[in-house]
Amino acid sequence: MNRFELLVDGQSAGELDYQIRDNTIVLTHTEIDPSHQGSGLGGELVRGALNLIRAETDYRVVPSCPFAGPWIDKHPEYQDLLTR
């Protein structure tokens, strides 16, 4: 399993799991530590992962995660990653 990890004060506060299939990266699961839920860190984690994917790959993004998919729907600046 591959994952992006969000650190707060050097401690893991959340993770976004993904799988790579050919030229596609499938976002499979987002989880924020319960002590940090409700503070916007889930969105920060997804945004950071998408920015990294955009900057370092030409992968198409498939958000199968029930958090990442709706988040991308609400942020049109990331829609291009769905059709690369």
MODELLER restraints for C-alpha pairs under 7 A, 6 or more apart:
rsr = mdl.restraints
at = mdl.atoms
rsr.add(forms.Gaussian(group=physical.xy_distance, feature=features.Distance(at['CA:1:A'], at['CA:17:A']), mean=6.88, stdev=0.5))
rsr.add(forms.Gaussian(group=physical.xy_distance, feature=features.Distance(at['CA:1:A'], at['CA:18:A']), mean=6.89, stdev=0.5))
rsr.add(forms.Gaussian(group=physical.xy_distance, feature=features.Distance(at['CA:1:A'], at['CA:19:A']), mean=6.76, stdev=0.5))
rsr.add(forms.Gaussian(group=physical.xy_distance, feature=features.Distance(at['CA:2:A'], at['CA:17:A']), mean=5.72, stdev=0.5))
rsr.add(forms.Gaussian(group=physical.xy_distance, feature=features.Distance(at['CA:2:A'], at['CA:18:A']), mean=5.39, stdev=0.5))
rsr.add(forms.Gaussian(group=physical.xy_distance, feature=features.Distance(at['CA:2:A'], at['CA:19:A']), mean=6.24, stdev=0.5))
rsr.add(forms.Gaussian(group=physical.xy_distance, feature=features.Distance(at['CA:3:A'], at['CA:15:A']), mean=6.37, stdev=0.5))
rsr.add(forms.Gaussian(group=physical.xy_distance, feature=features.Distance(at['CA:3:A'], at['CA:16:A']), mean=5.33, stdev=0.5))
rsr.add(forms.Gaussian(group=physical.xy_distance, feature=features.Distance(at['CA:3:A'], at['CA:17:A']), mean=4.18, stdev=0.5))
rsr.add(forms.Gaussian(group=physical.xy_distance, feature=features.Distance(at['CA:3:A'], at['CA:18:A']), mean=5.73, stdev=0.5))
rsr.add(forms.Gaussian(group=physical.xy_distance, feature=features.Distance(at['CA:4:A'], at['CA:15:A']), mean=5.55, stdev=0.5))
rsr.add(forms.Gaussian(group=physical.xy_distance, feature=features.Distance(at['CA:4:A'], at['CA:16:A']), mean=5.06, stdev=0.5))
rsr.add(forms.Gaussian(group=physical.xy_distance, feature=features.Distance(at['CA:4:A'], at['CA:17:A']), mean=6.43, stdev=0.5))
rsr.add(forms.Gaussian(group=physical.xy_distance, feature=features.Distance(at['CA:4:A'], at['CA:49:A']), mean=6.57, stdev=0.5))
rsr.add(forms.Gaussian(group=physical.xy_distance, feature=features.Distance(at['CA:5:A'], at['CA:12:A']), mean=6.74, stdev=0.5))
rsr.add(forms.Gaussian(group=physical.xy_distance, feature=features.Distance(at['CA:5:A'], at['CA:14:A']), mean=5.82, stdev=0.5))
rsr.add(forms.Gaussian(group=physical.xy_distance, feature=features.Distance(at['CA:5:A'], at['CA:15:A']), mean=4.38, stdev=0.5))
rsr.add(forms.Gaussian(group=physical.xy_distance, feature=features.Distance(at['CA:5:A'], at['CA:16:A']), mean=6.43, stdev=0.5))
rsr.add(forms.Gaussian(group=physical.xy_distance, feature=features.Distance(at['CA:6:A'], at['CA:12:A']), mean=5.87, stdev=0.5))
rsr.add(forms.Gaussian(group=physical.xy_distance, feature=features.Distance(at['CA:6:A'], at['CA:13:A']), mean=5.62, stdev=0.5))
rsr.add(forms.Gaussian(group=physical.xy_distance, feature=features.Distance(at['CA:6:A'], at['CA:14:A']), mean=5.08, stdev=0.5))
rsr.add(forms.Gaussian(group=physical.xy_distance, feature=features.Distance(at['CA:6:A'], at['CA:15:A']), mean=6.06, stdev=0.5))
rsr.add(forms.Gaussian(group=physical.xy_distance, feature=features.Distance(at['CA:6:A'], at['CA:45:A']), mean=6.04, stdev=0.5))
rsr.add(forms.Gaussian(group=physical.xy_distance, feature=features.Distance(at['CA:7:A'], at['CA:13:A']), mean=5.42, stdev=0.5))
rsr.add(forms.Gaussian(group=physical.xy_distance, feature=features.Distance(at['CA:13:A'], at['CA:32:A']), mean=5.86, stdev=0.5))
rsr.add(forms.Gaussian(group=physical.xy_distance, feature=features.Distance(at['CA:13:A'], at['CA:33:A']), mean=5.23, stdev=0.5))
rsr.add(forms.Gaussian(group=physical.xy_distance, feature=features.Distance(at['CA:13:A'], at['CA:36:A']), mean=6.69, stdev=0.5))
rsr.add(forms.Gaussian(group=physical.xy_distance, feature=features.Distance(at['CA:14:A'], at['CA:31:A']), mean=5.47, stdev=0.5))
rsr.add(forms.Gaussian(group=physical.xy_distance, feature=features.Distance(at['CA:14:A'], at['CA:32:A']), mean=4.09, stdev=0.5))
rsr.add(forms.Gaussian(group=physical.xy_distance, feature=features.Distance(at['CA:14:A'], at['CA:33:A']), mean=5.67, stdev=0.5))
rsr.add(forms.Gaussian(group=physical.xy_distance, feature=features.Distance(at['CA:15:A'], at['CA:30:A']), mean=5.82, stdev=0.5))
rsr.add(forms.Gaussian(group=physical.xy_distance, feature=features.Distance(at['CA:15:A'], at['CA:31:A']), mean=5.47, stdev=0.5))
rsr.add(forms.Gaussian(group=physical.xy_distance, feature=features.Distance(at['CA:15:A'], at['CA:32:A']), mean=6.56, stdev=0.5))
rsr.add(forms.Gaussian(group=physical.xy_distance, feature=features.Distance(at['CA:16:A'], at['CA:29:A']), mean=5.61, stdev=0.5))
rsr.add(forms.Gaussian(group=physical.xy_distance, feature=features.Distance(at['CA:16:A'], at['CA:30:A']), mean=4.38, stdev=0.5))
rsr.add(forms.Gaussian(group=physical.xy_distance, feature=features.Distance(at['CA:16:A'], at['CA:31:A']), mean=6.50, stdev=0.5))
rsr.add(forms.Gaussian(group=physical.xy_distance, feature=features.Distance(at['CA:17:A'], at['CA:27:A']), mean=6.11, stdev=0.5))
rsr.add(forms.Gaussian(group=physical.xy_distance, feature=features.Distance(at['CA:17:A'], at['CA:28:A']), mean=5.53, stdev=0.5))
rsr.add(forms.Gaussian(group=physical.xy_distance, feature=features.Distance(at['CA:17:A'], at['CA:29:A']), mean=5.10, stdev=0.5))
rsr.add(forms.Gaussian(group=physical.xy_distance, feature=features.Distance(at['CA:17:A'], at['CA:30:A']), mean=6.44, stdev=0.5))
rsr.add(forms.Gaussian(group=physical.xy_distance, feature=features.Distance(at['CA:18:A'], at['CA:25:A']), mean=6.55, stdev=0.5))
rsr.add(forms.Gaussian(group=physical.xy_distance, feature=features.Distance(at['CA:18:A'], at['CA:26:A']), mean=5.34, stdev=0.5))
rsr.add(forms.Gaussian(group=physical.xy_distance, feature=features.Distance(at['CA:18:A'], at['CA:27:A']), mean=4.43, stdev=0.5))
rsr.add(forms.Gaussian(group=physical.xy_distance, feature=features.Distance(at['CA:18:A'], at['CA:28:A']), mean=5.20, stdev=0.5))
rsr.add(forms.Gaussian(group=physical.xy_distance, feature=features.Distance(at['CA:19:A'], at['CA:25:A']), mean=5.70, stdev=0.5))
rsr.add(forms.Gaussian(group=physical.xy_distance, feature=features.Distance(at['CA:19:A'], at['CA:26:A']), mean=5.15, stdev=0.5))
rsr.add(forms.Gaussian(group=physical.xy_distance, feature=features.Distance(at['CA:19:A'], at['CA:27:A']), mean=6.74, stdev=0.5))
rsr.add(forms.Gaussian(group=physical.xy_distance, feature=features.Distance(at['CA:20:A'], at['CA:26:A']), mean=6.26, stdev=0.5))
rsr.add(forms.Gaussian(group=physical.xy_distance, feature=features.Distance(at['CA:23:A'], at['CA:59:A']), mean=4.88, stdev=0.5))
rsr.add(forms.Gaussian(group=physical.xy_distance, feature=features.Distance(at['CA:23:A'], at['CA:60:A']), mean=6.38, stdev=0.5))
rsr.add(forms.Gaussian(group=physical.xy_distance, feature=features.Distance(at['CA:24:A'], at['CA:59:A']), mean=4.95, stdev=0.5))
rsr.add(forms.Gaussian(group=physical.xy_distance, feature=features.Distance(at['CA:24:A'], at['CA:60:A']), mean=4.69, stdev=0.5))
rsr.add(forms.Gaussian(group=physical.xy_distance, feature=features.Distance(at['CA:24:A'], at['CA:61:A']), mean=5.84, stdev=0.5))
rsr.add(forms.Gaussian(group=physical.xy_distance, feature=features.Distance(at['CA:25:A'], at['CA:59:A']), mean=6.13, stdev=0.5))
rsr.add(forms.Gaussian(group=physical.xy_distance, feature=features.Distance(at['CA:25:A'], at['CA:60:A']), mean=6.19, stdev=0.5))
rsr.add(forms.Gaussian(group=physical.xy_distance, feature=features.Distance(at['CA:25:A'], at['CA:61:A']), mean=5.06, stdev=0.5))
rsr.add(forms.Gaussian(group=physical.xy_distance, feature=features.Distance(at['CA:25:A'], at['CA:62:A']), mean=6.20, stdev=0.5))
rsr.add(forms.Gaussian(group=physical.xy_distance, feature=features.Distance(at['CA:26:A'], at['CA:61:A']), mean=5.97, stdev=0.5))
rsr.add(forms.Gaussian(group=physical.xy_distance, feature=features.Distance(at['CA:26:A'], at['CA:62:A']), mean=4.66, stdev=0.5))
rsr.add(forms.Gaussian(group=physical.xy_distance, feature=features.Distance(at['CA:26:A'], at['CA:63:A']), mean=5.81, stdev=0.5))
rsr.add(forms.Gaussian(group=physical.xy_distance, feature=features.Distance(at['CA:26:A'], at['CA:64:A']), mean=6.53, stdev=0.5))
rsr.add(forms.Gaussian(group=physical.xy_distance, feature=features.Distance(at['CA:27:A'], at['CA:62:A']), mean=6.18, stdev=0.5))
rsr.add(forms.Gaussian(group=physical.xy_distance, feature=features.Distance(at['CA:27:A'], at['CA:63:A']), mean=4.77, stdev=0.5))
rsr.add(forms.Gaussian(group=physical.xy_distance, feature=features.Distance(at['CA:27:A'], at['CA:64:A']), mean=5.71, stdev=0.5))
rsr.add(forms.Gaussian(group=physical.xy_distance, feature=features.Distance(at['CA:27:A'], at['CA:65:A']), mean=5.79, stdev=0.5))
rsr.add(forms.Gaussian(group=physical.xy_distance, feature=features.Distance(at['CA:28:A'], at['CA:63:A']), mean=6.76, stdev=0.5))
rsr.add(forms.Gaussian(group=physical.xy_distance, feature=features.Distance(at['CA:28:A'], at['CA:64:A']), mean=5.28, stdev=0.5))
rsr.add(forms.Gaussian(group=physical.xy_distance, feature=features.Distance(at['CA:28:A'], at['CA:65:A']), mean=4.60, stdev=0.5))
rsr.add(forms.Gaussian(group=physical.xy_distance, feature=features.Distance(at['CA:29:A'], at['CA:65:A']), mean=4.92, stdev=0.5))
rsr.add(forms.Gaussian(group=physical.xy_distance, feature=features.Distance(at['CA:30:A'], at['CA:65:A']), mean=6.72, stdev=0.5))
rsr.add(forms.Gaussian(group=physical.xy_distance, feature=features.Distance(at['CA:30:A'], at['CA:67:A']), mean=6.52, stdev=0.5))
rsr.add(forms.Gaussian(group=physical.xy_distance, feature=features.Distance(at['CA:32:A'], at['CA:42:A']), mean=6.27, stdev=0.5))
rsr.add(forms.Gaussian(group=physical.xy_distance, feature=features.Distance(at['CA:46:A'], at['CA:68:A']), mean=6.44, stdev=0.5))
rsr.add(forms.Gaussian(group=physical.xy_distance, feature=features.Distance(at['CA:59:A'], at['CA:84:A']), mean=6.76, stdev=0.5))
rsr.add(forms.Gaussian(group=physical.xy_distance, feature=features.Distance(at['CA:60:A'], at['CA:81:A']), mean=5.46, stdev=0.5))
rsr.add(forms.Gaussian(group=physical.xy_distance, feature=features.Distance(at['CA:60:A'], at['CA:82:A']), mean=5.50, stdev=0.5))
rsr.add(forms.Gaussian(group=physical.xy_distance, feature=features.Distance(at['CA:60:A'], at['CA:83:A']), mean=6.13, stdev=0.5))
rsr.add(forms.Gaussian(group=physical.xy_distance, feature=features.Distance(at['CA:60:A'], at['CA:84:A']), mean=4.84, stdev=0.5))
rsr.add(forms.Gaussian(group=physical.xy_distance, feature=features.Distance(at['CA:61:A'], at['CA:81:A']), mean=5.51, stdev=0.5))
rsr.add(forms.Gaussian(group=physical.xy_distance, feature=features.Distance(at['CA:61:A'], at['CA:82:A']), mean=4.97, stdev=0.5))
rsr.add(forms.Gaussian(group=physical.xy_distance, feature=features.Distance(at['CA:62:A'], at['CA:82:A']), mean=6.30, stdev=0.5))
rsr.add(forms.Gaussian(group=physical.xy_distance, feature=features.Distance(at['CA:63:A'], at['CA:69:A']), mean=4.85, stdev=0.5))
rsr.add(forms.Gaussian(group=physical.xy_distance, feature=features.Distance(at['CA:72:A'], at['CA:78:A']), mean=6.28, stdev=0.5))
rsr.add(forms.Gaussian(group=physical.xy_distance, feature=features.Distance(at['CA:72:A'], at['CA:79:A']), mean=6.81, stdev=0.5))
